[in-house]
């Protein structure tokens, strides 16, 4: 997924709560002080001060962080700093690449007790498997789909983006991979590897009369939606939660019959991790329901891959409502894209945008 979602979470977490979090699972204090290093996006869950303090108090394990600003940079850091990290956050679209390069270890789930609560669709997703072994612990997920103004008729298909009822009132995410995925889903193709890009292109061109805005940031989306510039949009599930809860915008998130465009982040153990067992203990903490509820309700978080954590949220919690577990059975999770395919997607999207502007 894009940097923007981490940047947003970073802003939400900037005023981290100082209150001590409840200890979320039974942990025996470590006999000797241990320090682990986690590699992640800054402000993305694993570096919440209150959580690290609670974890260290319970285990004796100190957690420090190093950060990356892009997924290629994350892979480079793993390649060039063997033995430097104990835990790394990897989007599932990059997990097989990291495993094939010998950068991460298979997960010993016997040391991650909370993994028993993981949704099977995420815990066992093919993206995080390599040569019949699982190389990541599914952590958080989300969906790119549709958002509408509350009270409007719910679209049952991405085809609504071309419906004359929404003429000049549609906002699209200015992203080639997402746009191609929508065109592929509408033409019955594999969104990660469509075989007929011409059909995708023509489907996207069909949105022209309706496209009012190509947005690129959550802040831009919120301001334009508040100004009533559009009433139907491609949007992110987690952003919809924040737009409604934090900005009081009348937005409703809808996943149509073609399914959502999903993403999945997982936590992994790098090869040569100096404190792998302590790293697994920290991963276990990160998927614990008590930690997640604290993070989600006080700071703001994506959906947890742990079904038990989602069920522990209040029944009326927006995160729980928007991230309906039934979507896990219908959404397609973004997979790795070879460079030539990504270039083809980018070229297609540039052509479509030029057509919109013409």
C-alpha positions as CSV (number, residue, x, y, z in Angstrom):
1,X,0.0,0.0,0.0
2,X,1.0,3.7,-0.3
3,X,3.1,5.8,2.0
4,X,0.1,8.1,2.6
5,X,-1.6,5.7,4.8
6,X,1.4,5.5,7.1
7,X,1.9,9.2,7.1
8,X,-1.7,9.6,8.2
9,X,-1.3,7.1,11.0
10,X,1.9,8.9,12.0
11,X,0.0,12.2,12.4
12,X,-2.7,10.4,14.4
13,X,-0.1,8.9,16.6
14,X,2.0,12.0,17.1
15,X,0.2,12.9,20.3
16,X,0.5,9.4,21.6
17,X,-1.4,8.7,24.8
18,X,0.8,8.7,27.9
19,X,-1.6,6.5,29.8
20,X,-0.2,3.1,30.6
21,X,-1.9,0.4,28.5
22,X,-3.2,-2.7,30.1
23,X,-0.9,-5.7,29.8
24,X,-2.5,-7.5,26.9
25,X,-1.3,-11.1,27.4
26,X,0.5,-13.2,30.0
27,X,4.2,-12.6,29.7
28,X,6.9,-13.7,32.1
29,X,9.5,-11.0,32.8
30,X,12.7,-11.7,31.0
31,X,15.6,-12.8,33.1
32,X,18.0,-10.5,31.5
33,X,17.6,-7.2,29.6
34,X,17.1,-7.7,25.9
35,X,16.9,-5.1,23.2
36,X,15.3,-5.7,19.8
37,X,15.3,-3.5,16.7
38,X,12.2,-3.1,14.6
39,X,12.2,-1.9,11.0
40,X,8.9,-0.2,10.0
41,X,7.3,3.0,8.7
42,X,7.5,5.7,11.3
43,X,4.3,6.2,13.3
44,X,2.8,2.8,12.2
45,X,1.7,1.0,15.3
46,X,4.9,-0.7,16.4
47,X,6.5,2.5,17.8
48,X,3.6,3.7,20.0
49,X,5.4,4.9,23.2
50,X,2.7,3.6,25.6
51,X,2.8,0.2,24.0
52,X,6.5,-0.2,24.1
53,X,6.6,0.9,27.8
54,X,3.9,-1.7,28.7
55,X,5.8,-4.4,26.7
56,X,9.1,-3.7,28.3
57,X,7.6,-3.6,31.8
58,X,6.1,-7.0,31.2
59,X,9.0,-8.7,29.5
60,X,12.2,-6.7,30.1
61,X,12.5,-6.4,26.3
62,X,13.4,-2.9,25.1
63,X,12.2,-2.1,21.6
64,X,14.0,0.4,19.4
65,X,13.2,1.4,15.8
66,X,14.8,2.1,12.5
67,X,12.6,3.4,9.7
68,X,12.2,3.2,5.9
69,X,10.4,5.6,3.6
70,X,9.6,3.1,0.8
71,X,9.4,-0.6,0.3
72,X,12.5,-0.8,-1.9
73,X,14.4,1.0,0.8
74,X,13.1,-1.6,3.3
75,X,14.5,-4.4,1.2
76,X,17.8,-2.6,0.7
77,X,18.2,-2.2,4.5
78,X,17.6,-5.9,5.0
79,X,20.2,-6.7,2.3
80,X,22.9,-4.4,3.5
81,X,22.5,-4.7,7.2
82,X,22.4,-8.5,8.0
83,X,21.9,-9.1,11.7
84,X,20.7,-5.5,12.4
85,X,17.0,-6.2,12.8
86,X,14.8,-8.5,14.8
87,X,11.4,-7.7,13.3
88,X,10.5,-6.1,10.0
89,X,7.1,-4.9,8.6
90,X,6.6,-6.1,5.0
91,X,3.6,-5.7,2.8
92,X,2.4,-9.1,1.6
93,X,3.1,-8.1,-2.0
94,X,6.8,-8.1,-1.1
95,X,7.0,-11.0,1.2
96,X,7.8,-13.7,-1.4
97,X,10.5,-11.6,-2.8
98,X,12.1,-11.1,0.6
99,X,11.8,-14.8,1.3
100,X,13.3,-15.8,-2.1
101,X,16.3,-13.6,-1.5
102,X,16.9,-15.2,1.9
103,X,16.1,-12.0,3.8
104,X,13.5,-13.4,6.2
105,X,12.9,-16.6,8.2
106,X,9.9,-18.9,8.2
107,X,7.7,-18.2,11.2
108,X,7.6,-20.5,14.2
109,X,4.0,-20.2,15.0
110,X,4.4,-22.2,18.2
111,X,6.0,-19.1,19.6
112,X,3.2,-16.8,18.5
113,X,0.2,-17.9,20.7
114,X,-2.1,-15.1,19.5
115,X,-1.8,-16.3,16.0
116,X,-4.6,-18.8,16.8
117,X,-7.0,-15.9,16.5
118,X,-5.9,-14.8,13.0
119,X,-8.4,-14.9,10.2
120,X,-7.5,-18.0,8.1
121,X,-7.9,-16.0,4.8
122,X,-5.0,-13.7,6.0
123,X,-2.9,-16.1,8.1
124,X,-2.6,-18.6,5.2
125,X,-2.7,-16.1,2.3
126,X,-0.5,-17.3,-0.6
127,X,1.3,-13.9,-0.7
128,X,3.1,-14.7,2.6
129,X,4.1,-18.3,1.7
130,X,7.2,-19.4,-0.1
131,X,8.1,-23.0,-0.9
132,X,5.3,-24.2,1.4
133,X,6.4,-22.2,4.4
134,X,4.9,-19.1,5.9
135,X,7.2,-16.1,6.2
136,X,5.0,-13.5,7.9
137,X,2.5,-13.1,10.7
138,X,-0.5,-11.3,9.2
139,X,-0.9,-8.1,11.1
140,X,-3.2,-5.5,9.6
141,X,-5.3,-5.1,6.4
142,X,-7.5,-2.8,4.5
143,X,-9.5,-2.3,1.3
144,X,-9.7,0.1,-1.5
145,X,-13.3,0.3,-2.8
146,X,-16.1,2.9,-3.1
147,X,-17.3,5.7,-0.8
148,X,-20.6,7.6,-1.3
149,X,-22.4,10.3,0.5
150,X,-24.6,8.9,3.2
151,X,-28.2,8.5,2.2
152,X,-27.3,8.0,-1.5
153,X,-28.2,4.7,-3.2
154,X,-25.5,2.2,-2.6
155,X,-23.7,1.1,-5.8
156,X,-23.5,-2.6,-6.3
157,X,-20.7,-2.5,-8.8
158,X,-17.7,-0.4,-9.8
159,X,-19.7,0.2,-13.0
160,X,-21.4,2.9,-11.0
161,X,-18.3,5.0,-11.7
162,X,-19.7,5.3,-15.3
163,X,-23.4,5.7,-14.4
164,X,-24.8,8.9,-15.9
165,X,-26.4,9.6,-12.5
166,X,-23.0,10.6,-11.2
167,X,-22.0,12.8,-14.2
168,X,-19.2,15.1,-13.1
169,X,-19.5,13.9,-9.5
170,X,-16.9,11.1,-9.3
171,X,-13.5,11.1,-7.7
172,X,-10.8,8.6,-8.6
173,X,-7.6,7.7,-6.8
174,X,-4.8,8.9,-9.0
175,X,-2.9,5.6,-8.9
176,X,-2.2,3.3,-11.8
177,X,-2.3,0.0,-9.9
178,X,-5.6,0.8,-8.3
179,X,-7.2,2.0,-11.5
180,X,-6.1,-1.0,-13.5
181,X,-7.4,-3.3,-10.7
182,X,-10.9,-1.7,-11.0
183,X,-10.8,-2.0,-14.8
184,X,-9.7,-5.6,-14.5
185,X,-12.4,-6.5,-11.9
186,X,-15.0,-4.9,-14.2
187,X,-13.9,-7.0,-17.2
188,X,-13.7,-10.3,-15.2
189,X,-9.9,-10.4,-15.1
190,X,-7.2,-11.1,-12.5
191,X,-6.5,-7.6,-11.1
192,X,-2.9,-8.6,-10.4
193,X,-2.2,-9.9,-13.9
194,X,-4.9,-8.9,-16.4
195,X,-4.4,-10.5,-19.8
196,X,-6.3,-7.9,-21.8
197,X,-5.1,-4.4,-20.9
198,X,-7.0,-2.9,-23.9
199,X,-10.3,-4.0,-22.3
200,X,-9.2,-2.4,-19.0
201,X,-8.3,0.8,-20.8
202,X,-11.6,1.1,-22.5
203,X,-13.5,0.4,-19.3
204,X,-11.6,3.2,-17.5
205,X,-12.1,5.6,-20.4
206,X,-15.8,5.0,-19.9
207,X,-15.6,7.0,-16.7
208,X,-14.6,10.2,-18.5
209,X,-17.9,12.1,-18.3
210,X,-18.2,11.5,-14.6
211,X,-14.7,12.2,-13.4
212,X,-14.5,15.5,-11.4
213,X,-11.4,14.8,-9.4
214,X,-8.2,12.7,-9.4
215,X,-7.2,12.8,-5.7
216,X,-3.8,11.8,-4.3
217,X,-4.0,12.4,-0.5
218,X,-6.5,11.8,2.2
219,X,-6.5,15.5,3.1
220,X,-7.3,16.5,-0.4
221,X,-10.1,13.9,-0.5
222,X,-11.6,15.2,2.8
223,X,-11.5,18.9,1.7
224,X,-13.1,18.1,-1.7
225,X,-15.8,15.8,-0.2
226,X,-16.6,18.5,2.4
227,X,-17.0,21.0,-0.4
228,X,-19.4,18.6,-2.1
229,X,-17.3,18.4,-5.3
230,X,-18.2,14.7,-5.7
231,X,-20.7,12.1,-4.3
232,X,-19.0,8.8,-5.4
233,X,-15.4,8.0,-5.1
234,X,-12.7,5.3,-5.0
235,X,-11.5,5.4,-1.4
236,X,-9.6,3.5,1.3
237,X,-11.5,1.7,4.1
238,X,-9.3,3.0,7.0
239,X,-9.5,6.6,5.6
240,X,-13.3,6.3,5.5
241,X,-13.2,5.5,9.2
242,X,-11.1,8.6,9.9
243,X,-13.1,10.8,7.6
244,X,-16.3,9.9,9.4
245,X,-15.0,9.7,12.9
246,X,-12.4,12.5,13.0
247,X,-13.7,14.9,10.3
248,X,-17.4,14.2,10.9
249,X,-18.0,13.8,7.1
250,X,-21.2,12.0,5.9
251,X,-19.3,9.2,4.1
252,X,-20.4,5.6,3.7
253,X,-18.0,2.9,2.6
254,X,-19.3,0.3,0.1
255,X,-17.7,-2.9,-1.3
256,X,-19.5,-3.9,-4.5
257,X,-20.1,-7.3,-5.9
258,X,-16.7,-7.5,-7.7
259,X,-15.0,-7.4,-4.3
260,X,-12.5,-5.0,-2.7
261,X,-8.9,-4.3,-3.6
262,X,-7.2,-5.6,-0.5
263,X,-3.8,-5.1,1.1
264,X,-2.2,-7.0,3.9
265,X,0.8,-6.1,6.0
266,X,2.7,-8.7,8.0
267,X,5.5,-8.8,10.6
268,X,8.5,-10.9,9.8
269,X,11.8,-12.1,11.4
270,X,14.9,-11.2,9.3
271,X,17.5,-13.8,8.7
272,X,20.3,-13.4,11.3
273,X,18.0,-11.6,13.8
274,X,20.1,-11.5,17.0
275,X,17.0,-11.9,19.2
276,X,14.5,-13.8,17.1
277,X,12.6,-15.2,20.0
278,X,12.2,-11.8,21.6
279,X,11.1,-10.6,18.1
280,X,8.4,-13.3,18.0
281,X,7.3,-12.2,21.5
282,X,6.9,-8.7,20.2
283,X,4.9,-9.8,17.1
284,X,2.7,-11.8,19.5
285,X,2.1,-8.6,21.4
286,X,1.3,-6.7,18.2
287,X,-1.5,-9.1,17.2
288,X,-2.9,-9.2,20.8
289,X,-6.6,-8.1,21.0
290,X,-5.9,-5.8,24.0
291,X,-3.1,-4.0,22.3
292,X,-5.1,-3.6,19.1
293,X,-8.2,-2.2,20.9
294,X,-6.1,0.4,22.6
295,X,-4.3,1.3,19.3
296,X,-7.5,1.4,17.2
297,X,-9.8,3.3,19.6
298,X,-7.3,5.8,21.0
299,X,-4.9,6.4,18.1
300,X,-6.4,5.0,14.9
301,X,-5.4,1.8,13.2
302,X,-6.1,-0.3,10.1
303,X,-8.2,-3.5,10.6
304,X,-6.5,-6.2,12.6
305,X,-5.8,-9.6,11.0
306,X,-6.7,-11.1,14.3
307,X,-10.4,-11.8,14.2
308,X,-10.5,-12.0,18.0
309,X,-9.1,-8.4,18.1
310,X,-11.8,-7.1,15.7
311,X,-14.5,-8.8,17.7
312,X,-13.2,-7.1,20.9
313,X,-13.9,-3.7,19.5
314,X,-17.2,-2.0,20.6
315,X,-20.1,-3.3,18.5
316,X,-20.7,0.3,17.1
317,X,-17.0,0.9,16.4
318,X,-16.6,2.3,12.8
319,X,-13.5,0.2,12.2
320,X,-15.4,-2.9,13.0
321,X,-18.4,-1.9,10.9
322,X,-16.4,-0.9,7.8
323,X,-14.1,-3.9,7.9
324,X,-16.8,-6.5,7.8
325,X,-15.1,-10.0,7.9
326,X,-17.2,-11.1,5.0
327,X,-15.1,-8.9,2.8
328,X,-12.1,-11.2,3.4
329,X,-13.8,-13.9,1.3
330,X,-14.5,-11.6,-1.6
331,X,-11.6,-9.2,-1.8
332,X,-8.5,-9.8,-3.8
333,X,-5.2,-8.9,-2.1
334,X,-2.6,-7.0,-4.1
335,X,0.3,-9.2,-5.1
336,X,3.8,-8.4,-6.3
337,X,4.1,-6.8,-9.7
338,X,7.1,-7.4,-12.0
339,X,8.7,-4.2,-13.3
340,X,7.5,-4.7,-16.8
341,X,3.9,-5.1,-15.7
342,X,4.0,-2.1,-13.4
343,X,5.4,0.0,-16.2
344,X,2.6,-1.2,-18.5
345,X,0.0,-0.2,-15.8
346,X,1.6,3.2,-15.4
347,X,1.7,3.8,-19.2
348,X,-2.0,2.8,-19.4
349,X,-3.0,5.1,-16.6
350,X,-1.1,8.0,-18.1
351,X,-3.0,7.5,-21.4
352,X,-6.3,7.3,-19.7
353,X,-5.6,10.5,-17.7
354,X,-4.7,12.3,-20.9
355,X,-8.0,11.1,-22.4
356,X,-9.9,12.5,-19.3
357,X,-8.1,15.9,-19.8
358,X,-8.9,16.0,-23.6
